[in-house]
Amino acid sequence: MKKLFITDYVGLSTRLEALALAFVISDYYGHEVCLDWPELDSFKVVGAKEQGLGIAGRMGALRMRNYSDELFYKIKDHDKVILRTHKGPAHLLERYYIPTAQRVKLRPDYVYQIRETFGRYANRPVVGVHIRRGDFKVANGDVFDANHTEWPGTPTWWYEFVLGKIAAVHKNAAFFISCTGDSDSFQELKKNFDVFELPTSSPYGYKGPDHDSKRHPMADLFALACCNVIVGSTCSTFSHYAANALGAPSTCLVPPPKTRRDDPQCGSLDLYGKGAYTWYKSCREGTNLKLIAKQADLPEAKPVQFKWL
């Protein structure tokens, strides 16, 4: 039996990105998709099997750490493939991206918690807010530069600016917040805006402070995807997967590649069905980014939608 393995080699959302390539390979070469992820106690991937690779399983396996046409064609000669990248043939990945995301099913009790929590904000516009910290470091000073470091942390002052703009347009807006670490680190947002979280806790401490969060990451990811507007974190695939893969299309608000605290700017991205490569390029180079010059340019925030859950 041919098998393709995705191990716990990187953060959750980036592994979810790799699923599209996994199912391309499965359909083209007949490999069964096998996942060895600690978070699979909270969701399932239809068509994939939960199975570890083991030491013996690594012997003779084709390791895909990046993509090339030559490597892709070699897959047919290998019964075992270890996939460690989401990069692949663009013309195939784009066809598979949304159908693959639709295979990802959250555990019913977490779906219930999302419905119960958002139900308290019925008929009010709800905006998702994702704040990525951990190994995404916020640079010192009053300038945000998406290209200053590999994983740039979007500063809190930028979130305050954007949430203020939204609240000025939508007086009764509520903000669902998902963050790395503990939301108590963002007291400015809690003080100035109607902010809430899911009543969940994360059982995963396996990656340490780089990816740690107080709330359950998979439940947060699906909750963000229920919001039609998401204030995101530059270059974070967590923001991207929620906005552009799960559920209905969402508009993601991010800073331009460079902006200052004394003159902050914001742009919108609509990349539904596009993979991580397009997301990274848009965040770092401003490709596809529509700058918001005035409040009227802000996307209209709407009540959350549950039908897709």
C-alpha positions in Angstrom: 0.0 0.0 0.0 1.4 3.4 -1.0 1.4 5.9 1.8 2.1 9.6 2.2 2.9 10.9 5.7 2.6 14.4 7.1 4.2 14.5 10.5 4.0 17.3 13.2 6.9 19.1 11.5 5.6 22.7 11.8 2.7 24.8 13.1 -0.9 23.6 12.7 -2.1 25.9 10.0 0.9 25.4 7.8 0.3 21.6 8.1 -3.3 22.2 7.0 -1.9 24.1 4.0 0.1 21.0 3.1 -3.1 18.9 2.8 -3.9 20.2 -0.6 -0.7 18.9 -2.1 -1.1 15.6 -0.2 -4.5 15.0 -1.9 -3.1 16.0 -5.3 -0.4 13.3 -4.8 -3.0 10.8 -3.5 -5.3 11.3 -6.6 -2.4 11.2 -9.1 -0.2 8.5 -7.6 -2.5 6.5 -5.3 -0.9 7.2 -1.9 -3.0 7.0 1.2 -2.8 10.2 3.2 -1.6 9.5 6.8 -1.4 12.2 9.5 0.5 12.1 12.8 -0.7 15.2 14.5 -1.5 15.8 18.2 -4.5 18.0 17.4 -6.4 15.2 15.6 -8.3 14.6 18.9 -10.2 17.8 18.0 -10.9 17.4 14.3 -10.7 14.9 11.4 -9.7 15.1 7.8 -12.1 13.1 5.6 -10.1 10.8 3.4 -7.0 10.8 5.6 -5.9 8.2 8.1 -4.4 8.8 11.5 -1.1 6.9 11.5 2.4 7.6 12.6 5.5 7.0 10.5 7.8 5.3 13.0 11.5 4.9 12.7 11.3 1.9 10.3 8.8 3.8 8.1 11.4 6.4 7.3 13.6 3.9 5.5 13.4 4.3 1.8 10.9 7.1 1.9 11.0 10.0 -0.5 11.3 13.2 1.5 9.6 16.3 0.0 10.9 19.4 1.8 10.4 21.6 -1.2 8.8 21.4 -4.6 10.3 20.8 -8.1 8.8 19.2 -11.2 11.5 16.6 -11.1 10.8 15.6 -7.5 7.0 15.5 -8.2 7.5 13.0 -11.0 9.7 10.8 -8.9 6.8 10.1 -6.5 5.5 7.4 -8.8 8.5 5.3 -8.0 8.1 5.5 -4.2 5.6 3.7 -2.0 6.3 6.0 0.9 6.5 9.8 0.8 7.2 12.1 3.7 5.6 15.5 2.9 7.1 18.6 4.6 6.0 21.4 2.2 2.8 23.0 1.0 4.4 24.1 -2.3 3.5 22.2 -5.4 2.2 22.5 -9.0 0.1 25.7 -8.9 -2.4 24.7 -11.6 -3.3 21.6 -9.5 -3.2 23.1 -6.0 -5.6 25.9 -6.9 -8.2 23.3 -8.0 -7.7 21.3 -4.8 -7.4 24.1 -2.2 -11.0 24.7 -1.2 -12.2 21.1 -1.7 -9.4 20.0 0.6 -10.3 22.5 3.3 -13.8 21.2 3.1 -12.5 17.8 4.2 -11.4 19.3 7.6 -14.2 18.8 10.1 -14.2 20.2 13.7 -15.3 18.0 16.6 -19.0 18.6 17.3 -18.6 19.8 20.8 -16.3 22.6 19.7 -18.8 23.5 16.9 -21.4 23.8 19.7 -19.2 26.1 21.7 -18.7 28.3 18.7 -22.4 28.5 18.1 -23.2 29.2 21.7 -20.6 31.9 22.1 -21.4 33.7 18.9 -25.1 33.3 19.6 -24.8 36.0 22.3 -23.9 38.4 19.6 -26.8 37.6 17.2 -27.7 40.4 14.7 -24.5 42.3 15.6 -21.5 42.7 13.3 -18.7 40.5 14.6 -15.1 41.0 13.4 -12.5 38.3 13.9 -9.1 39.4 15.3 -6.0 37.2 15.1 -2.8 38.3 16.9 0.2 36.1 16.2 3.1 36.3 18.7 5.5 33.6 19.9 8.1 33.3 17.2 6.5 36.2 15.4 8.5 39.0 17.1 7.4 42.6 17.3 10.2 44.9 16.3 11.2 47.7 18.7 10.2 51.2 17.7 7.3 52.8 15.9 7.8 51.3 12.4 6.3 48.1 11.2 8.3 46.4 8.3 7.0 43.1 7.0 10.4 42.4 5.5 12.5 43.3 8.6 12.5 39.7 9.8 11.3 36.3 8.5 8.3 36.2 10.8 7.2 39.8 11.7 4.9 40.4 14.6 2.1 42.9 13.8 2.2 45.5 16.6 -0.6 46.1 19.0 -0.8 49.8 18.1 -1.8 48.7 14.6 -4.6 46.5 15.9 -5.8 49.5 18.1 -5.8 51.7 15.0 -7.8 49.3 12.8 -10.3 48.3 15.5 -10.9 52.0 16.2 -11.7 52.5 12.5 -14.1 49.6 12.5 -15.8 50.7 15.7 -16.3 54.2 14.4 -18.3 52.8 11.4 -20.0 49.9 13.3 -21.0 51.4 16.7 -22.3 48.0 17.9 -19.5 45.9 16.6 -18.0 43.0 18.7 -14.6 41.6 18.2 -13.7 37.9 18.5 -10.1 37.7 19.5 -7.7 34.7 18.9 -4.1 35.1 19.9 -0.9 33.3 20.6 -0.3 33.2 24.3 -2.8 34.9 26.7 -5.2 37.7 25.7 -4.4 39.4 29.0 -1.3 40.7 27.2 -3.6 42.9 25.1 -5.3 44.9 27.8 -5.6 48.0 25.5 -7.9 46.1 23.2 -10.0 44.7 26.1 -10.3 48.2 27.6 -11.3 50.1 24.5 -13.4 47.5 22.5 -16.1 44.9 23.0 -13.8 41.9 22.9 -14.6 38.3 23.6 -13.1 34.8 23.3 -14.2 31.2 23.1 -14.5 29.5 26.5 -12.0 26.8 25.6 -8.5 25.8 26.8 -5.6 24.4 24.8 -4.3 21.0 25.9 -1.2 21.4 23.7 2.1 22.5 25.2 4.2 20.5 22.8 5.7 23.4 20.8 6.5 25.7 23.7 6.0 29.5 23.7 6.6 29.8 19.9 3.1 28.4 19.2 1.5 28.2 22.6 -2.0 29.6 23.2 -4.4 29.7 26.1 -7.4 28.9 24.0 -7.9 25.8 21.8 -6.2 26.6 18.4 -8.5 24.5 16.2 -11.7 25.9 17.7 -10.3 29.4 17.3 -9.4 28.8 13.7 -13.0 27.7 12.9 -14.4 30.6 14.9 -12.3 33.1 12.9 -13.6 31.6 9.7 -17.2 32.4 10.7 -16.4 36.1 10.5 -16.6 37.8 7.1 -14.0 40.4 8.2 -10.8 39.3 9.9 -8.1 41.6 11.2 -5.1 39.4 10.6 -1.5 38.9 11.4 1.0 39.6 8.5 2.4 36.4 7.1 0.5 34.1 9.5 -1.0 31.1 7.8 -3.5 30.9 10.7 -5.0 34.2 9.6 -4.8 33.1 6.0 -6.4 29.7 6.4 -9.3 31.1 8.4 -10.0 33.8 5.8 -9.3 32.1 2.5 -9.8 28.3 3.0 -12.4 27.5 5.6 -16.0 28.5 5.3 -17.2 31.4 3.1 -14.8 34.0 1.8 -13.6 36.5 4.3 -11.8 39.9 3.8 -8.6 40.0 5.7 -7.2 43.4 6.9 -3.5 43.6 7.3 -0.9 46.4 7.4 0.9 47.3 4.2 4.5 46.0 4.0 5.7 49.1 5.8 3.7 51.5 8.0 4.4 53.9 10.9 2.7 54.4 14.3 2.3 58.2 13.7 0.7 57.5 10.3 -0.7 54.0 10.4 -2.2 52.4 7.3 -4.3 49.4 6.6 -5.2 47.3 3.5 -7.6 44.6 2.6 -6.9 41.2 1.0 -9.5 39.0 -0.7 -7.6 35.8 -1.5 -10.2 33.1 -1.2 -9.0 29.9 -2.8 -5.4 31.1 -3.1 -2.6 29.2 -1.3 0.0 30.4 1.2 2.5 31.5 -1.5 0.1 34.2 -2.7 -0.6 35.2 0.9 3.1 35.6 1.8 3.7 37.6 -1.4 0.8 39.9 -0.7 1.9 40.5 2.9 5.5 41.2 2.0 5.2 43.0 -1.3 1.7 44.5 -1.2 0.5 42.5 -4.1 -3.3 42.3 -4.2 -3.5 44.7 -1.3 -6.1 47.4 -1.5 -5.2 50.3 0.7 -8.0 51.7 2.8 -7.8 55.5 2.4 -11.0 56.4 4.2 -13.5 54.7 6.5 -16.0 54.2 3.7 -13.5 51.8 2.1 -13.6 49.5 5.1 -15.4 46.2 4.3 -18.9 45.8 5.8 -18.7 43.6 8.9 -21.7 41.3 9.2 -23.1 38.8 11.8 -21.3 35.5 11.9 -22.4 32.6 9.6 -22.6 29.0 10.9 -24.1 27.1 7.9 -20.8 25.7 6.7 -19.8 24.2 10.1 
